[in-house]
Amino acid sequence: MTDPVRLISLGGTLKIGKNMLVFEQRGELLLVDCGMGFPDETLPGVDLILPDMTYVFENRDRVVGLILTHGHEDHIGAAPYLLERMPVDIYGTPLTLGLLNSKLEEFHAAPGMTQTPVQASETRQIGSFTVEFIRVSHSIPDGLALGLRTDAGLIVHTSDFKFDYTPADGQLTDLHRFSALGAEDVLLLLTDCTNAEKAGQTPSERQVTAALRELIHDAPGRVIVTTFASNISRMQQVIDVSGECARKIAIEGRSMVRIAETARELGYLKVPDGMLLPIEVIDELPREHVTILTTGSQGEPMSALSRIAEGRHKHVCVEEGDMVIISASPIPGNETLISSAINSLLSQGARVVHGPAHQVHVSGHASREELKMMLTLVRPKYVVPTHGELRHMVAYRELAVEMGLPRDRVLLLSPGDVVELQDGEARFGETVPAGSINVDGLGVGDVGEVVIRDRRDLSRDGIFLPVVVVDAETFEPLAPIEAYSRGFVHMRDAQEIVDEANARALQAVRDFQAEGVRDIEVLKARVKAAVRKYLYAITERRPIILPIVTPIGDLPPEESPDPAAQ
């Protein structure tokens, strides 16, 4: 009997983002996608989120390759952090590899990495895995689904897809190939479930072209269009429609400029000669002859659109008669940021077009009727919904049950879950390490839950710092206690509270001195407890309290305070 084939989820389940799967057979690991996640307001200061790749790093000698299904950040964004630590043979379409390489320029890719361009309809042998690449429509060109022939049977992975019969890039999802695979007894289907709650079918990209054409043709001033930086198809639509209106194009936002340059070099983005202008020279043209493509569709505070909305952009200002088109759906958690940007733009006289009513954006993911069609074509024995939050995964399970699939054959995975496939059956195996790694600036993984909790507390209740100076031998207070507050109370407006908190801290020092104990850390704890009790009683707030105790004179060596603790 052969060993089971194992399917391991390292991300992309329970939450949208950081998509990463591992397939394991004959002692070999095949990785599929290596994406990042996007922090929300519960992760203050965090720049991005990586999947926990401990299992991959611990088994690096067994990895035979990494397949990237398409070029979105939630599928390739963590790859540079993987490659920093280990070389991997990477497979992807030319556009996907091109977008990856533009990111790797900032990271200095690991030596020994090889890249193999692949195309839809190709089949490759990667280690012991036979992998077929299948064309799917999505919101970026060159999206691929996978057919994996394993020792346990045929596995189909849709990646992100929809059935768009008039896609912007003209590349249709290959229904015929999915149908042919469905005739081969598919053991397991991994499927996009992002829109499992949405009835009907996802609208076509052609609808967006028509809406953009109507809006841009009639716009009396400048048009600013914001979308996801990786939405190359949407960029092409804006360029095409602007060309019809004799408008020049300027692209703003570092990530969008980088992706547009890569897409142009590879022939995926077509801009007529002389149409593209540097952002610095747009004021030389009449406003009605300019369209600006920019980042900031999620209201990110440092994005180009937010700087435009706040009047902080060096080259772009908004005037009466200008139009701003937000061609993207809000990521959950970003609604407040987007609303703030919209209000700022409106206050400057711009017309802001956004939301489903204007048809300026359509999803790149299949809705319920398309998910049903995929299930009908592939006819799997088991299904694993991916690329969704728990509510999307549960909605997909209900859809599959409606279609006649037994409930226990729809497997809902958490990161770290392992599905073992053997003898035509699927069962859960022993889990592997998984979770999230926070990236903050240059720090990777050094911002854990304790730091995040402190940041939340600071943002909610602020900080209060009593400064205590004592004699190193007797612990007698040598100076009045002074406290400093940030984000808790304004020192001048709440001087009585601060004075009383100082008095409570001083009394705690005297009581401690009378006990005859000589321990700096215990003294800090006493001061902290006394101040916390008083401040909560008077304000019902819990600021972070950090007493700073400075001994004057020589301490015995065993009682010397730890400088780091100060």
DRENGUVEX-129140 format. One record per residue (C-alpha): residue in three letters; x, y, z. Coordinates in steps of 0.001 Angstrom, whole numbers, plus 524288, in hexadecimal, padded with zeros to 5 digits. Layout:
N
ALAXYZ/...
! end
This chain:
566
MET800008000080000/THR8053B80D777FC4F/ASP805FD818558063F/PRO7FACE8222580620/VAL7FBB682E8E7FE22/ARG7FAA783A1B80757/LEU7F44A84736804D6/ILE7F885851B080E83/SER7F28C85F3780FF1/LEU7FC16869A881479/GLY7F306874F281106/GLY7E76F87935808E2/THR7DD65872C6811B6/LEU7D5368790B81C7B/LYS7DA4988649817EA/ILE7DC6888C1E80A7E/GLY7EABE88DD880739/LYS7F7F88873C8093C/ASN7F44187C1780031/MET7FD848709680135/LEU7FB80862037FF4A/VAL804CD8568E80070/PHE8031D849867F97B/GLU80B6183E5B7FEA6/GLN80E12830E97F8EC/ARG8199C827827F864/GLY820C683051801E2/GLU81FE983C167F8A5/LEU81932849327FAF6/LEU812E78512C7F021/LEU80F1185EF87F422/VAL803CD866317EDB6/ASP803BD874FE7EF89/CYS80AA987CD17F9EC/GLY80260888C37FCB0/MET8017C89359806CD/GLY7F5F98982680EC0/PHE7F1558A5E881156/PRO7F0AC8AB6181F43/ASP7E4508B1C98243E/GLU7E1DD8BB2182F75/THR7E4398B0398395C/LEU7F2B38AFE48358D/PRO7F7928BDD78379D/GLY804A08C0AC83140/VAL805898B3B882A14/ASP808FF8B52B81BAA/LEU8057D8A79C816BA/ILE80323899AF81B3C/LEU80A3D88D66816F0/PRO8063287F4681859/ASP80DFD877CE82271/MET8173587002819C5/THR81DDC86874824B3/TYR819EE85B5581ED6/VAL81FD085F23811B5/PHE82C7F8641381797/GLU82DE7857E681FF4/ASN82C5384F6B813C4/ARG8335385808809E3/ASP83B4D84CB780470/ARG82EC3845EA80055/VAL828B7851677F8DB/VAL8283E84EA97EA34/GLY821F385B4A7E5B3/LEU81904866EE7E7C9/ILE80DB68696D7DE59/LEU8083C877407DDDA/THR7FA748771A7D84D/HIS7F9DA885C47D557/GLY80012892B27D8C6/HIS7F7848983B7E392/GLU7FE4E89BD17F04C/ASP7F650892217F833/HIS7FC698876F7EFC0/ILE80A6A88C457ED72/GLY80CC0896B27F7D9/ALA8136488DBD801C4/ALA81C488872E7F7C6/PRO827B2890A57F9ED/TYR827B988D278086E/LEU8280587EB7804DE/LEU8330B880C87FB23/GLU83B188887D804E4/ARG83C9F87C0080CAB/MET83CE78715680262/PRO83E0A86FCA7F3A4/VAL8321986A377ECC9/ASP82F1B8664E7DEC9/ILE823AE86F0A7DAD9/TYR8196286C9A7D063/GLY81018876FB7CB2D/THR80B9287E1B7BF1D/PRO81461888C77B97F/LEU80C25893977BF80/THR80BD788D3C7CCE9/LEU81A8388B237CCC7/GLY81C98898F87C7D7/LEU814BD89EA37D326/LEU81C1F895FD7DC9C/ASN8293589A737D732/SER825968A8B37D8B0/LYS823368A5E27E71B/LEU82FA889E037E878/GLU837BF8A9AA7E40D/GLU834FC8AF6C7F171/PHE8386A8A2E57F8AE/HIS8443089D147F1A3/ALA83F7288F6E7EE29/ALA845EB883917F42D/PRO850F487DBA7EC06/GLY84DAE871487E4DD/MET83F9E875187E206/THR83ADB870DE7D495/GLN82EBC875907CD7D/THR8275786DB77C361/PRO81D23874D57BB12/VAL8110786CBF7B867/GLN804DC86EC47B036/ALA7F6E086A187B111/SER7F4CC85C8D7AB04/GLU802AF8586F7AE9F/THR805B084CA97B716/ARG8121584C217BF38/GLN81876841BC7C777/ILE81CAD8480B7D439/GLY8232E83DD47DC80/SER81982832B37DDEE/PHE80DF983BAD7DAC3/THR8080D83CBF7CD2F/VAL8024284A667CC26/GLU7F94384F707C17F/PHE7F74685E237C038/ILE7E992862AA7BC92/ARG7E51D870257B827/VAL7DBB9877857C11D/SER7D6258854A7C05D/HIS7D8CB88E317CBD4/SER7DB7289C9F7CE45/ILE7E98189B3E7C9A0/PRO7EE4F894F17BD01/ASP7F4CF887A77BCB8/GLY7ED4D881407C7C1/LEU7EF3A872987C8E1/ALA7E7DF867507CEED/LEU7EED085A747D159/GLY7EC4784C227CEE0/LEU7F545843FE7D77C/ARG7F6CA8358C7D4F2/THR7FB4382F6C7E1A0/ASP7FCFE821C27E717/ALA7EFB78231B7EDA0/GLY7E870828007E1B5/LEU7E52A834527DA1F/ILE7E461841467E171/VAL7DF1084D987DAEF/HIS7E24485AF57E07E/THR7DA7B8661E7DA63/SER7E277871167E08D/ASP7DB3987E2C7DF1B/PHE7D1AA87D8C7D3C7/LYS7C4DF881A97CDBE/PHE7BD9387E267C15C/ASP7BE7788AD87B9A5/TYR7BA668890D7AB85/THR7BF4B896A17A7A2/PRO7CB9A898927AFEE/ALA7D41D8A4927AE5F/ASP7DFC189CA37A9A6/GLY7D79D893BC7A0E4/GLN7DC1F8876F7A814/LEU7D09F87EFC7AC2C/THR7D076874EB7B6F9/ASP7D2B9867BC7B08B/LEU7C5A4861317B31E/HIS7C8AE856157A9E4/ARG7D4E08522B7B156/PHE7CDEA8526E7BE72/SER7C339849F37B88C/ALA7CD3B840587B333/LEU7D3D883F607C070/GLY7C69A83D297C6AF/ALA7C527830FA7BE6D/GLU7D16082B417C4CD/ASP7CC418292E7D2A0/VAL7D18B8351C7D9B0/LEU7D4A58318C7E7AD/LEU7D51683F507ED2F/LEU7D1BE84D0B7E8A4/LEU7D801858F57EEF1/THR7CF6A864657EB47/ASP7CE9A8731F7EC8C/CYS7C33E876407F5B7/THR7C4928850A7F775/ASN7B740888157F18C/ALA7B01287C177F69E/GLU7A63C885187FD3D/LYS7A32A88C987F0B8/ALA797DB887D87E87E/GLY79831886DE7D9BD/GLN7A441889077D155/THR7AF29892F27D2A3/PRO7AD5B89D9A7C852/SER7B68E89E427BCB8/GLU7C1D58A7A57BB37/ARG7BAE48ACC77AF17/GLN7B1298B33D7B848/VAL7BC2D8BB107BE76/THR7C1378BF8F7B13D/ALA7B3C48C4D77ADC0/ALA7B2848CBF87BAC4/LEU7C01B8D1E57B9C6/ARG7BD948D6337ABD9/GLU7B13E8DD767AF98/LEU7B7708E4087BB6C/ILE7C46D8E8037B55D/HIS7BE768ECBA7A895/ASP7B5878F60B7B00E/ALA7BF5A8FA997BA46/PRO7C1C8909677B971/GLY7CEAD909347C0E3/ARG7D94B9002B7C531/VAL7D5FF8F1ED7C792/ILE7DCE68EA9B7D272/VAL7DACC8DBDF7D292/THR7DF528D3BB7DE09/THR7DFCD8C4F77DE39/PHE7E86C8BA297E37A/ALA7F63A8BBBC7DE5E/SER7F6298ADE07D8FC/ASN7E95C8AF807D184/ILE7EFFE8B0377C446/SER7E35F8AD837BD02/ARG7DCF28B9507C353/MET7E8A58C1C77BFFA/GLN7E7648BD8C7B1D4/GLN7D8F88C0F77B1B0/VAL7DBAB8CE9B7B6F5/ILE7E69B8D0A97AD18/ASP7DE1A8CC3B7A1AF/VAL7D2858D4CC7A55E/SER7DB418E0917A836/GLY7E1668DEF179AD2/GLU7D3F28DFDF794AF/CYS7D2478ED0F79B83/ALA7DFA18F27979778/ARG7E43B8F2187A58C/LYS7F2288EFF17A9DA/ILE7F5098E6477B4D0/ALA7FD548E8307C0F9/ILE7FFC08DD187CA86/GLU802478E02B7D8D3/GLY805918D78C7E470/ARG812328CFD87E597/SER80C298C23C7E4D2/MET803658C5BA7D950/VAL80EA68CBF87D1DA/ARG8170C8BFE97D43E/ILE80C788B65F7CFF7/ALA808BC8BE807C40E/GLU816F28BEF87BF9C/THR818378B0407C0FE/ALA80B648ADB07B9E7/ARG80F568B6BF7AEBA/GLU81CA48B05D7AD37/LEU816348A2FC7AC4C/GLY80B998A7867A2EA/TYR800198A6027AC44/LEU7FD4D8B49D7AD1B/LYS7FC718BC497A077/VAL7FE078CB057A0C5/PRO7FE948D2A6793E6/ASP80B1A8DA2079181/GLY80AB58E7BB7973E/MET7FECF8E51C79FB4/LEU805D88E2C57AC9F/LEU80A8B8EEEF7B3C4/PRO812AA8F0D37C015/ILE80A318F57A7CB45/GLU812DE901937CC84/VAL80E2E907867BF96/ILE7FF74905907C028/ASP7FD1B913CF7C3B1/GLU8021A917857B631/LEU7F5CC911AE7AFFD/PRO7E78A915D47B0FE/ARG7E0EC90E447BBED/GLU7D7239080D7B290/HIS7E26B9018F7AB5D/VAL7E81B8FA377B6FF/THR7E4E58ED3D7BD7D/ILE7EC898E8EF7C979/LEU7ED918DAB47CD9A/THR7F1398D9B47DBE3/THR7F2428D0F87E7AE/GLY7EA1A8D3117F3E5/SER7DD6A8CC047F0EF/GLN7DD118C7427FF15/GLY7DF528D4A880512/GLU7ECEF8D10D809D7/PRO7F1DE8DCEB81177/MET7FED58DE1D80A07/SER7F96D8DAC27FC8D/ALA7F9638E4497F13C/LEU7EA8A8E5EE7F18A/SER7EA698E90B80016/ARG7F4F88F3447FE27/ILE7ED118F9157F2F9/ALA7E0C18F9267FB52/GLU7E7D7900088066F/GLY7EE6790A007FD8F/ARG7FBE990494800AA/HIS7FFAE8FF9C7F32D/LYS80B17906817ECC1/HIS805AD906417DED7/VAL7F6FD9038C7DF66/CYS7EC2090BE77E4D0/VAL7DD7290A767E378/GLU7D4DA9155B7DE43/GLU7C682917747DB81/GLY7C29590F4E7CFBC/ASP7CC829046D7D1E6/MET7C7CC8F6707D337/VAL7CD4C8EBAE7DBDB/ILE7C9848DDAF7D873/ILE7CBDF8D35B7E2D9/SER7CC8C8C6DB7DAE8/ALA7CDEC8BCEC7E5DB/SER7C60E8B6977F0A6/PRO7C9CD8B9D07FEA6/ILE7D15B8AF77805FE/PRO7CA088ACE5812CD/GLY7CF538B61C81D22/ASN7D3008C0EC81393/GLU7C5858C71081264/THR7C8828D23A81BC9/LEU7D5228D5D5814CB/ILE7CE5C8D5DC80793/SER7C30B8DDFD80CC1/SER7CC908E8098122C/ALA7D3778E94580506/ILE7C6768EAC07FDEC/ASN7C2018F58780721/SER7CECE8FCE580566/LEU7CDC88FC1C7F697/LEU7BFB0900A07F6B7/SER7C33590C317FF58/GLN7CC93910C97F4A4/GLY7C1FD910A17EA43/ALA7C4CD903A17E3BA/ARG7BA798FA1F7DF52/VAL7BD538ECCA7E541/VAL7B8208E0A67DE7C/HIS7B8648D3FE7E607/GLY7B0408C8437E9C9/PRO7A86E8BDF07E24E/ALA79E2D8C7907DD73/HIS7A7F68CDBB7D403/GLN7AD528C0B17CEF2/VAL7BB6E8C59E7CF22/HIS7C06A8B92C7D561/VAL7BD4A8AAC37D4B1/SER7C2E289FDC7DCD2/GLY7CD0D896907D798/HIS7C6E388B327DEDE/ALA7BC08881CB7DB5B/SER7AE8F883A97E15F/ARG7A55D878AE7E552/GLU7A0A2874917D7D2/GLU7AE9A873F07D2B8/LEU7B2E286C137DE8F/LYS7A7C5862BB7DBCC/MET7AC25861A27CDA4/MET7BA2485E847D1AD/LEU7B541854377DB19/THR7ACD884E617D04C/LEU7B82084E2A7C69A/VAL7C248848497CFAD/ARG7B98483EEE7D760/PRO7C32283CA07E294/LYS7C1BC832E57ED8A/TYR7C6A183CD87F78D/VAL7C6FC84BA67F79B/VAL7CF968553D7FF25/PRO7CAFD8636D7FE28/THR7D65486D117FED6/HIS7D8F787BA47FD2D/GLY7CE5987F7A806B8/GLU7CAA9882CC81477/LEU7C37E878AE81C86/ARG7B66287E498186E/HIS7B9E287C8C80A19/MET7BE8186EAE80C76/VAL7B20686B35813BA/ALA7A9BB8717A808F5/TYR7B0FA8693D7FF00/ARG7AE8085CF7806ED/GLU79FEF85FD2806E0/LEU7A08A8620C7F82B/ALA7A789855197F622/VAL79DB584DEA7FEA1/GLU792BC853D47F67E/MET7999C84E307EAA0/GLY79944840A07F09C/LEU7A6D483F7A7F694/PRO7A695839188041A/ARG7A9748430880ECD/ASP7B4CA83B2481433/ARG7BBA483BD08070A/VAL7BCCC84AA980790/LEU7C90084CB780FAF/LEU7CAC1859C48168B/LEU7D92385BF581981/SER7DFFC864DA8230A/PRO7EE36868C4820E2/GLY7F67485D4382536/ASP7EC23852FB8221D/VAL7F0998470E81A93/VAL7E7F983EB9811C0/GLU7ED228312580EC6/LEU7E89E82B12801F9/GLN7E9AC81C5C80067/ASP7E1C68115C7FA0F/GLY7D7B481AED7F4FA/GLU7D4DB820848026C/ALA7D84582D188098A/ARG7DAA982E8581815/PHE7E0A1838B0820EB/GLY7EE7B8361C82573/GLU7F75083BFE82FAD/THR7F86E84AC082E72/VAL804DA8525882B5E/PRO8095B85F9F830A7/ALA801CC86AA382A3E/GLY7FC988782982CC9/SER800C9885FB82999/ILE80DC588D32829DD/ASN80CE389C0182AE8/VAL8160F8A4AE8231E/ASP8187F8B231828B9/GLY8229C8BA2082166/LEU82EDB8B1C38209B/GLY82A508A8FC82BA6/VAL824CF89BB5827F6/GLY81E0F89448832DD/ASP822C689CFF83DF5/VAL815778A36883FA5/GLY80DAB89911846B7/GLU800E78992084E26/VAL806B589FB785A28/VAL80BBC8AB3685211/ILE7FEF38AC2284A8C/ARG7F7518AC1D8574C/ASP7FFD58B70D85CA1/ARG7FDA58BEEC85031/ARG7EEFE8BD168514F/ASP7EF5E8C14385F85/LEU7F7A08CD2185C20/SER7EE4F8D11A8514F/ARG7E2968CF4385A25/ASP7E6F18D46886779/GLY7F4638DA89865C1/ILE800328D9CE86EC2/PHE8036F8DF5B87C44/LEU8119D8DFC6880F2/PRO814938E30588F4B/VAL823068E65B89132/VAL8285D8E2BF89EA4/VAL835DC8E66A8A3C9/VAL83A3A8DF238B018/ASP846638DD498B827/ALA84D338D0EE8B3B6/GLU84F768CC0B8C19D/THR8438B8D0718C94C/PHE8399D8D1B68BE23/GLU835C08DECF8C415/PRO82F7A8E7988B9B0/LEU839268F2618B631/ALA8308A8FAEC8AD9D/PRO8222D8FD6F8AB09/ILE81C348F35B8A20F/GLU8197F8F87C89475/ALA8105D8F1A188B11/TYR80F338F2DC87C63/SER803248EF6A8748B/ARG801018ECE386616/GLY7F3C28E94E8608C/PHE7EDC38E83B86E31/VAL7EB178F5D987369/HIS7F0699032C86FC9/MET7F9AC9072387A9B/ARG7F48E9150E87BDF/ASP7E62C9118D87ACE/ALA7E702906AA88501/GLN7F17190BC088E31/GLU7E9B1907E989A48/ILE7E9138F9C1895A6/VAL7F78E8F9A98929A/ASP7FB078FFC989FB4/GLU7F2FB8F5DC8A734/ALA7F8CA8EAA489F51/ASN8064B8EFCE8A2E7/ALA8024A8F04D8B12A/ARG7FD7E8E2318B0AA/ALA80A508DE0E8AA6F/LEU8121F8E53D8B4DF/GLN80A608DEAC8BFBA/ALA80CF18D1748B966/VAL81B8C8D4768B9A3/ARG81B388D84C8C813/ASP813518CC4E8CBD7/PHE81CE48C3CD8C460/GLN828858CA668CAF2/ALA822A18C7E98D84E/GLU821E48B9588D575/GLY830A58B8C68D3FA/VAL830308B1988C6E0/ARG83A9E8B5C08BD2E/ASP836308B1348AFC5/ILE834798BA8F8A464/GLU82AFD8B1C889D08/VAL822248AFF08A8D8/LEU8221D8BEA78AAE9/LYS81DF88C0BD89CD0/ALA812E08B71389E88/ARG80E298BE018AAE4/VAL80E498CB568A458/LYS8077E8C5DA89868/ALA7FCB98BF828A076/ALA7FA308CBBB8A88E/VAL7F97A8D4B489CB2/ARG7F1428CB38894BA/LYS7E7498C9BF89FBF/TYR7E5D18D8698A143/LEU7E5278DBAB892C6/TYR7DAC68D16A89025/ALA7D2B58D5FA89BCB/ILE7D2DF8E41489736/THR7D2388E2358884F/GLU7CE158D400885B6/ARG7D95B8D33F87C1A/ARG7E4C78C9CF87C0A/PRO7F0A38D08F87619/ILE7FD6B8C92B8751D/ILE804CB8CD0388173/LEU813A18CC70880A9/PRO81A448D0EA88D45/ILE828508D55988B45/VAL830338D389897CB/THR83D968D9EB8983A/PRO846678D6678A3C7/ILE850A08E0718A798/GLY85D0C8DAD68AD9D/ASP863168CD3E8AD6B/LEU85AAA8C1038AE0F/PRO85FFE8B4028B2B2/PRO863828ABFF8A691/GLU858938A2288A894/GLU84EA88AD298A970/SER853318B52589DB7/PRO847928B7B0894D7/ASP8473E8B26B88713/PRO8497E8BE4C87E49/ALA8408B8B84B873F7/ALA8358E8B81A87DE8/GLN8369C8C6B487FB5/
! end
